[in-house]
Amino acid sequence: MNKAELVDAIAAKAEVTKKEADAVLSAMIDVVMESVASNDKVTLVGFGTFEARQRQAREGRNPSTGQPIKIPATTVPAFSAGKGFKEMVAAANKGGKKK
């Protein structure tokens, strides 16, 4: 599902126009990105948590030459699914089938 499809689904479920759904979704995405960039955690109970995580410096390999390279420490965005989200996905995928 891409953003346009998500906007369509939100508009239908919330019974609002596509323009209103797009504005709300875009605002939500902006607020989450700004918050995580400011090292704030965004928790949506039942859905999950967006946060910034520290990734330590490490040694990697250049795939074309095989030479070792140093990868610097960095901060990356991360999402942890909440209990309700995990349970819904597990229930929908019983038997190991992928859609």
C-alpha positions as CSV (number, residue, x, y, z in Angstrom):
1,M,0.0,0.0,0.0
2,N,1.4,3.4,-0.9
3,K,0.4,6.8,0.5
4,A,-2.4,7.5,-2.0
5,E,-4.0,4.1,-1.2
6,L,-3.6,4.8,2.5
7,V,-5.3,8.2,2.1
8,D,-8.1,6.5,0.2
9,A,-8.6,3.9,2.9
10,I,-8.5,6.6,5.7
11,A,-11.0,8.7,3.9
12,A,-13.4,5.8,3.5
13,K,-13.0,4.6,7.1
14,A,-13.3,8.0,8.7
15,E,-15.9,9.2,6.2
16,V,-13.9,12.4,5.3
17,T,-12.7,13.7,2.0
18,K,-9.5,12.5,0.5
19,K,-8.1,16.0,0.8
20,E,-8.8,16.1,4.6
21,A,-7.4,12.6,5.1
22,D,-4.3,13.5,3.1
23,A,-3.8,16.7,5.3
24,V,-4.2,14.8,8.5
25,L,-1.9,11.9,7.4
26,S,0.8,14.4,6.2
27,A,0.6,16.3,9.4
28,M,0.9,13.1,11.5
29,I,3.9,12.0,9.5
30,D,5.6,15.5,9.9
31,V,4.9,15.5,13.6
32,V,6.3,12.0,14.1
33,M,9.5,12.8,12.0
34,E,10.1,16.1,13.8
35,S,9.6,14.5,17.3
36,V,11.9,11.5,16.6
37,A,14.5,13.9,15.1
38,S,14.4,15.8,18.4
39,N,15.0,12.6,20.3
40,D,11.4,12.4,21.5
41,K,9.6,9.1,21.6
42,V,6.2,8.9,19.9
43,T,4.0,6.1,21.5
44,L,0.7,5.1,20.0
45,V,-0.7,2.5,22.4
46,G,-1.6,-0.7,20.7
47,F,0.1,0.4,17.4
48,G,3.7,1.0,18.3
49,T,6.6,3.3,19.2
50,F,8.7,5.5,17.0
51,E,12.1,6.5,18.4
52,A,15.7,7.5,17.6
53,R,18.2,4.8,18.3
54,Q,22.0,5.0,18.5
55,R,24.0,2.7,16.2
56,Q,27.6,2.1,17.3
57,A,30.6,2.6,15.1
58,R,31.6,-0.7,13.4
59,E,33.8,-2.1,10.8
60,G,32.3,-3.2,7.4
61,R,33.5,-4.3,4.1
62,N,33.5,-2.5,0.7
63,P,31.4,-4.9,-1.4
64,S,33.3,-4.3,-4.6
65,T,36.8,-4.6,-3.2
66,G,36.4,-6.5,0.1
67,Q,38.5,-3.9,1.8
68,P,37.6,-3.1,5.5
69,I,36.0,0.3,6.0
70,K,35.0,2.1,9.2
71,I,31.3,2.9,9.6
72,P,30.8,5.8,11.9
73,A,28.3,5.9,14.8
74,T,25.0,7.4,13.9
75,T,21.4,7.9,15.1
76,V,18.7,6.1,13.1
77,P,14.9,6.2,13.3
78,A,13.3,2.9,14.6
79,F,9.8,1.6,15.0
80,S,8.7,-1.1,17.5
81,A,5.3,-2.6,16.9
82,G,2.9,-2.6,19.9
83,K,1.2,-5.7,21.3
84,G,-2.1,-5.2,19.5
85,F,-0.4,-4.7,16.2
86,K,1.8,-7.8,16.7
87,E,-1.3,-9.9,17.7
88,M,-3.3,-8.7,14.7
89,V,-0.5,-9.6,12.2
90,A,0.1,-13.0,13.9
91,A,-3.6,-13.8,13.7
92,A,-3.9,-12.8,10.1
93,N,-0.9,-14.9,9.1
94,K,-1.6,-18.1,11.0
95,G,0.0,-21.0,9.1
96,G,2.9,-18.9,7.8
97,K,1.1,-17.7,4.6
98,K,2.3,-14.5,3.1
99,K,-0.1,-12.3,1.2
